[in-house]
Amino acid sequence: MKRFLTTILWLCTAYFGFAQTAIGVKINSPASTFTIITPIQSMEGYNVEYFGKTGVVNSGLFLRMPIKTHFASQIELMYKREAIPYRPEGSDLKLQDRRHIRFDYLEMPFLLQFEGKKWFRGFGQIGLAPKVLLLASYSEKQNSEKFNMTKYFNKILFTFHVGGGVMWEIPKWIFTADARFSMNLTPITDQEHVPHLYFKDAKSYYFAISIGAGLKLSKNKNEEPAIQEPVYPSSEEPVYQEVKEEPTPQEVKEEPTPQEVKEEAAPQEVKEAE
């Protein structure tokens, strides 16, 4: 457990080294969250009916880091509750009177997200997650006394995650809403004999709708994020400046020097003397 938490802290520290990392919180909608564990068999000599469970909690923290255009990575640290209410087959026990087995986990999804480029955009996500069992408990009724069953179940499991949602991004904040499906990749227990129910071949399936808000952190605290100003088309007509053409300089005829005039007049004087 200590190694697991140390790894989490090391990864969080590494993420803070990147520009535009966002840290935030995620909260699920309990009414839109559904968990079911199947197939289940009774260990008490009678058949059982088992049901899915809504109203469970799946909330925590996230760190998001853009990798390049259209891609980002996200790491989360989430508290997650899974549960299975059940009753003897043929009975008419209502939810509050059914027997419950609950599982409380600390889950750490590593997700790859692919997304659009606009400030309001859609995204998809896929990834894997280790989850650590904090507590497994049994109760005769929904709100009756709980008995610890943690020792019968595997301490660490791995799950697969896939989902998608929408994101609204402004200069310093991001806001998200997403839906995600997850399922176990490893067994809930390796033990053949577990009190009340047989879990050795059971699979856990989970669906949750969540909202999140994150603060974008700049690598340099004094560095303000660059905001691209919108460019609006101008309604003014362009103004053209009249360009005057300058006259080309005319050739200046050179005047003959007095010496050249004398040289030209000399032959005429010789002719007259003859």
One Martini backbone bead per residue (centre of mass of N, CA, C, O) as a GRO file, in nm:
protein
  274
    1MET     BB    1   0.058   0.063  -0.021
    2LYS     BB    2   0.300   0.256   0.001
    3ARG     BB    3   0.393   0.222  -0.291
    4PHE     BB    4   0.138   0.327  -0.424
    5LEU     BB    5   0.144   0.615  -0.297
    6THR     BB    6   0.426   0.689  -0.400
    7THR     BB    7   0.354   0.673  -0.700
    8ILE     BB    8   0.142   0.893  -0.698
    9LEU     BB    9   0.325   1.127  -0.604
   10TRP     BB   10   0.531   1.107  -0.836
   11LEU     BB   11   0.330   1.160  -1.070
   12CYS     BB   12   0.229   1.434  -0.974
   13THR     BB   13   0.504   1.577  -0.985
   14ALA     BB   14   0.554   1.529  -1.288
   15TYR     BB   15   0.305   1.687  -1.396
   16PHE     BB   16   0.394   1.978  -1.288
   17GLY     BB   17   0.628   2.010  -1.520
   18PHE     BB   18   0.394   2.090  -1.706
   19ALA     BB   19   0.240   2.267  -1.921
   20GLN     BB   20  -0.105   2.301  -1.879
   21THR     BB   21  -0.175   2.182  -1.626
   22ALA     BB   22  -0.458   2.020  -1.468
   23ILE     BB   23  -0.644   2.068  -1.165
   24GLY     BB   24  -0.910   1.864  -1.009
   25VAL     BB   25  -1.259   1.782  -0.985
   26LYS     BB   26  -1.481   1.494  -0.931
   27ILE     BB   27  -1.840   1.434  -0.979
   28ASN     BB   28  -2.096   1.233  -0.938
   29SER     BB   29  -2.410   1.091  -1.032
   30PRO     BB   30  -2.589   0.881  -0.845
   31ALA     BB   31  -2.846   0.850  -1.034
   32SER     BB   32  -2.622   0.779  -1.291
   33THR     BB   33  -2.520   0.529  -1.122
   34PHE     BB   34  -2.400   0.188  -1.205
   35THR     BB   35  -2.397  -0.137  -1.036
   36ILE     BB   36  -2.266  -0.475  -1.117
   37ILE     BB   37  -2.260  -0.826  -1.010
   38THR     BB   38  -2.148  -1.098  -1.226
   39PRO     BB   39  -2.211  -1.392  -1.133
   40ILE     BB   40  -2.431  -1.532  -0.876
   41GLN     BB   41  -2.397  -1.742  -0.584
   42SER     BB   42  -2.495  -1.936  -0.332
   43MET     BB   43  -2.367  -2.045   0.010
   44GLU     BB   44  -2.677  -2.131   0.154
   45GLY     BB   45  -2.872  -2.339  -0.027
   46TYR     BB   46  -2.984  -2.101  -0.220
   47ASN     BB   47  -3.136  -1.904  -0.426
   48VAL     BB   48  -3.070  -1.593  -0.606
   49GLU     BB   49  -3.133  -1.244  -0.631
   50TYR     BB   50  -2.983  -0.993  -0.829
   51PHE     BB   51  -2.871  -0.645  -0.833
   52GLY     BB   52  -2.852  -0.339  -0.906
   53LYS     BB   53  -2.681  -0.019  -0.826
   54THR     BB   54  -2.760   0.293  -0.704
   55GLY     BB   55  -2.620   0.572  -0.539
   56VAL     BB   56  -2.319   0.587  -0.586
   57VAL     BB   57  -1.976   0.660  -0.533
   58ASN     BB   58  -1.756   0.872  -0.773
   59SER     BB   59  -1.482   1.049  -0.643
   60GLY     BB   60  -1.227   1.325  -0.705
   61LEU     BB   61  -0.917   1.350  -0.871
   62PHE     BB   62  -0.731   1.543  -1.130
   63LEU     BB   63  -0.488   1.510  -1.405
   64ARG     BB   64  -0.406   1.724  -1.688
   65MET     BB   65  -0.222   1.659  -2.011
   66PRO     BB   66  -0.109   1.783  -2.284
   67ILE     BB   67   0.054   1.654  -2.568
   68LYS     BB   68  -0.117   1.725  -2.832
   69THR     BB   69  -0.291   1.749  -3.086
   70HIS     BB   70  -0.585   1.572  -2.977
   71PHE     BB   71  -0.407   1.509  -2.706
   72ALA     BB   72  -0.437   1.346  -2.375
   73SER     BB   73  -0.365   1.312  -2.030
   74GLN     BB   74  -0.512   1.119  -1.747
   75ILE     BB   75  -0.517   1.136  -1.389
   76GLU     BB   76  -0.669   0.953  -1.116
   77LEU     BB   77  -0.834   0.990  -0.780
   78MET     BB   78  -1.074   0.748  -0.663
   79TYR     BB   79  -1.371   0.701  -0.513
   80LYS     BB   80  -1.526   0.365  -0.493
   81ARG     BB   81  -1.853   0.216  -0.516
   82GLU     BB   82  -1.965  -0.117  -0.467
   83ALA     BB   83  -2.270  -0.324  -0.520
   84ILE     BB   84  -2.492  -0.599  -0.380
   85PRO     BB   85  -2.814  -0.677  -0.400
   86TYR     BB   86  -3.009  -0.938  -0.227
   87ARG     BB   87  -3.228  -1.237  -0.256
   88PRO     BB   88  -3.435  -1.472  -0.223
   89GLU     BB   89  -3.586  -1.665  -0.424
   90GLY     BB   90  -3.930  -1.539  -0.438
   91SER     BB   91  -3.910  -1.293  -0.292
   92ASP     BB   92  -4.042  -0.949  -0.168
   93LEU     BB   93  -3.800  -0.777  -0.113
   94LYS     BB   94  -3.699  -0.481  -0.059
   95LEU     BB   95  -3.432  -0.286  -0.074
   96GLN     BB   96  -3.413  -0.225   0.244
   97ASP     BB   97  -3.432  -0.565   0.296
   98ARG     BB   98  -3.181  -0.634   0.162
   99ARG     BB   99  -2.893  -0.770   0.098
  100HIS     BB  100  -2.549  -0.650   0.148
  101ILE     BB  101  -2.256  -0.590  -0.063
  102ARG     BB  102  -1.960  -0.399  -0.014
  103PHE     BB  103  -1.724  -0.181  -0.206
  104ASP     BB  104  -1.422  -0.009  -0.124
  105TYR     BB  105  -1.232   0.213  -0.335
  106LEU     BB  106  -0.906   0.294  -0.476
  107GLU     BB  107  -0.874   0.470  -0.781
  108MET     BB  108  -0.633   0.476  -1.084
  109PRO     BB  109  -0.665   0.625  -1.369
  110PHE     BB  110  -0.526   0.578  -1.704
  111LEU     BB  111  -0.563   0.823  -1.964
  112LEU     BB  112  -0.662   0.855  -2.307
  113GLN     BB  113  -0.719   1.148  -2.499
  114PHE     BB  114  -0.950   1.251  -2.760
  115GLU     BB  115  -0.981   1.569  -2.940
  116GLY     BB  116  -1.055   1.870  -3.010
  117LYS     BB  117  -0.993   2.240  -3.067
  118LYS     BB  118  -1.208   2.379  -2.935
  119TRP     BB  119  -1.339   2.530  -2.656
  120PHE     BB  120  -1.585   2.347  -2.748
  121ARG     BB  121  -1.563   1.990  -2.687
  122GLY     BB  122  -1.501   1.672  -2.768
  123PHE     BB  123  -1.441   1.339  -2.608
  124GLY     BB  124  -1.227   1.062  -2.566
  125GLN     BB  125  -1.169   0.750  -2.365
  126ILE     BB  126  -0.886   0.542  -2.249
  127GLY     BB  127  -0.809   0.272  -2.000
  128LEU     BB  128  -0.637   0.205  -1.692
  129ALA     BB  129  -0.685   0.047  -1.350
  130PRO     BB  130  -0.604   0.057  -1.033
  131LYS     BB  131  -0.744  -0.108  -0.731
  132VAL     BB  132  -0.809  -0.055  -0.383
  133LEU     BB  133  -0.908  -0.224  -0.110
  134LEU     BB  134  -1.063  -0.098   0.184
  135LEU     BB  135  -1.373  -0.231   0.187
  136ALA     BB  136  -1.570  -0.513   0.302
  137SER     BB  137  -1.933  -0.557   0.336
  138TYR     BB  138  -2.206  -0.676   0.551
  139SER     BB  139  -2.577  -0.676   0.530
  140GLU     BB  140  -2.907  -0.755   0.602
  141LYS     BB  141  -2.952  -0.454   0.543
  142GLN     BB  142  -2.909  -0.152   0.414
  143ASN     BB  143  -2.904  -0.008   0.737
  144SER     BB  144  -2.743  -0.205   0.885
  145GLU     BB  145  -2.517  -0.375   1.019
  146LYS     BB  146  -2.168  -0.409   0.961
  147PHE     BB  147  -1.944  -0.656   0.811
  148ASN     BB  148  -1.632  -0.767   0.780
  149MET     BB  149  -1.479  -0.895   0.440
  150THR     BB  150  -1.188  -0.827   0.326
  151LYS     BB  151  -1.021  -1.108   0.351
  152TYR     BB  152  -1.183  -1.245   0.088
  153PHE     BB  153  -1.036  -1.028  -0.092
  154ASN     BB  154  -0.879  -0.862  -0.321
  155LYS     BB  155  -0.670  -0.589  -0.293
  156ILE     BB  156  -0.591  -0.593  -0.611
  157LEU     BB  157  -0.708  -0.441  -0.912
  158PHE     BB  158  -0.817  -0.442  -1.262
  159THR     BB  159  -0.927  -0.195  -1.505
  160PHE     BB  160  -1.152  -0.092  -1.762
  161HIS     BB  161  -1.176   0.211  -1.971
  162VAL     BB  162  -1.465   0.387  -2.124
  163GLY     BB  163  -1.540   0.704  -2.305
  164GLY     BB  164  -1.715   1.035  -2.284
  165GLY     BB  165  -1.743   1.397  -2.384
  166VAL     BB  166  -1.725   1.733  -2.260
  167MET     BB  167  -1.551   2.058  -2.318
  168TRP     BB  168  -1.468   2.363  -2.135
  169GLU     BB  169  -1.241   2.625  -2.239
  170ILE     BB  170  -1.042   2.849  -2.061
  171PRO     BB  171  -0.762   3.008  -1.976
  172LYS     BB  172  -0.788   2.880  -1.646
  173TRP     BB  173  -1.022   2.672  -1.731
  174ILE     BB  174  -1.199   2.354  -1.684
  175PHE     BB  175  -1.493   2.178  -1.816
  176THR     BB  176  -1.675   1.870  -1.741
  177ALA     BB  177  -1.857   1.596  -1.917
  178ASP     BB  178  -1.903   1.242  -1.839
  179ALA     BB  179  -1.901   0.903  -1.965
  180ARG     BB  180  -1.848   0.572  -1.799
  181PHE     BB  181  -1.698   0.252  -1.854
  182SER     BB  182  -1.643  -0.039  -1.637
  183MET     BB  183  -1.414  -0.329  -1.579
  184ASN     BB  184  -1.297  -0.620  -1.487
  185LEU     BB  185  -0.976  -0.809  -1.529
  186THR     BB  186  -0.981  -0.917  -1.240
  187PRO     BB  187  -1.042  -1.086  -0.971
  188ILE     BB  188  -1.210  -1.047  -0.672
  189THR     BB  189  -1.144  -1.358  -0.611
  190ASP     BB  190  -0.961  -1.674  -0.506
  191GLN     BB  191  -1.186  -1.784  -0.336
  192GLU     BB  192  -1.415  -2.040  -0.280
  193HIS     BB  193  -1.485  -1.940   0.026
  194VAL     BB  194  -1.759  -1.726   0.079
  195PRO     BB  195  -1.966  -1.561   0.244
  196HIS     BB  196  -2.299  -1.612   0.100
  197LEU     BB  197  -2.114  -1.576  -0.173
  198TYR     BB  198  -2.006  -1.644  -0.508
  199PHE     BB  199  -1.699  -1.475  -0.657
  200LYS     BB  200  -1.483  -1.612  -0.846
  201ASP     BB  201  -1.658  -1.546  -1.139
  202ALA     BB  202  -1.690  -1.253  -1.104
  203LYS     BB  203  -1.822  -0.939  -1.236
  204SER     BB  204  -1.758  -0.591  -1.277
  205TYR     BB  205  -1.994  -0.322  -1.340
  206TYR     BB  206  -1.962   0.030  -1.460
  207PHE     BB  207  -2.163   0.340  -1.444
  208ALA     BB  208  -2.079   0.696  -1.510
  209ILE     BB  209  -2.171   1.036  -1.431
  210SER     BB  210  -1.969   1.336  -1.471
  211ILE     BB  211  -1.819   1.622  -1.315
  212GLY     BB  212  -1.576   1.897  -1.386
  213ALA     BB  213  -1.299   2.096  -1.236
  214GLY     BB  214  -1.014   2.298  -1.361
  215LEU     BB  215  -0.688   2.418  -1.304
  216LYS     BB  216  -0.456   2.598  -1.478
  217LEU     BB  217  -0.104   2.540  -1.500
  218SER     BB  218   0.179   2.714  -1.509
  219LYS     BB  219   0.513   2.674  -1.529
  220ASN     BB  220   0.513   2.984  -1.500
  221LYS     BB  221   0.387   3.193  -1.268
  222ASN     BB  222   0.453   3.472  -1.437
  223GLU     BB  223   0.304   3.340  -1.671
  224GLU     BB  224   0.084   3.430  -1.899
  225PRO     BB  225  -0.162   3.328  -2.079
  226ALA     BB  226  -0.227   3.304  -2.401
  227ILE     BB  227  -0.457   3.512  -2.583
  228GLN     BB  228  -0.668   3.493  -2.844
  229GLU     BB  229  -0.783   3.725  -3.040
  230PRO     BB  230  -1.047   3.811  -3.194
  231VAL     BB  231  -1.147   3.836  -3.540
  232TYR     BB  232  -1.300   4.102  -3.702
  233PRO     BB  233  -1.479   4.224  -3.942
  234SER     BB  234  -1.463   4.502  -4.142
  235SER     BB  235  -1.686   4.778  -4.244
  236GLU     BB  236  -1.468   4.935  -4.365
  237GLU     BB  237  -1.341   5.104  -4.616
  238PRO     BB  238  -1.085   5.129  -4.801
  239VAL     BB  239  -0.801   5.346  -4.818
  240TYR     BB  240  -0.679   5.531  -5.085
  241GLN     BB  241  -0.370   5.653  -5.196
  242GLU     BB  242  -0.251   5.894  -5.383
  243VAL     BB  243  -0.018   5.862  -5.651
  244LYS     BB  244   0.235   6.060  -5.765
  245GLU     BB  245   0.388   6.129  -6.060
  246GLU     BB  246   0.707   6.170  -6.146
  247PRO     BB  247   0.899   6.333  -6.346
  248THR     BB  248   1.120   6.280  -6.576
  249PRO     BB  249   1.429   6.355  -6.640
  250GLN     BB  250   1.579   6.561  -6.855
  251GLU     BB  251   1.795   6.617  -7.089
  252VAL     BB  252   2.101   6.793  -7.078
  253LYS     BB  253   2.238   7.018  -7.276
  254GLU     BB  254   2.552   7.072  -7.368
  255GLU     BB  255   2.767   7.331  -7.363
  256PRO     BB  256   3.005   7.474  -7.533
  257THR     BB  257   3.314   7.553  -7.510
  258PRO     BB  258   3.529   7.803  -7.608
  259GLN     BB  259   3.744   7.610  -7.723
  260GLU     BB  260   3.550   7.455  -7.920
  261VAL     BB  261   3.474   7.708  -8.087
  262LYS     BB  262   3.758   7.770  -8.197
  263GLU     BB  263   3.809   7.495  -8.338
  264GLU     BB  264   3.567   7.529  -8.539
  265ALA     BB  265   3.666   7.818  -8.664
  266ALA     BB  266   3.946   7.763  -8.794
  267PRO     BB  267   3.882   7.637  -9.077
  268GLN     BB  268   3.737   7.887  -9.187
  269GLU     BB  269   3.984   8.077  -9.189
  270VAL     BB  270   4.154   7.914  -9.386
  271LYS     BB  271   3.956   7.930  -9.626
  272GLU     BB  272   3.962   8.241  -9.660
  273ALA     BB  273   4.276   8.265  -9.720
  274GLU     BB  274   4.251   8.105  -9.996
   0.00000   0.00000   0.00000
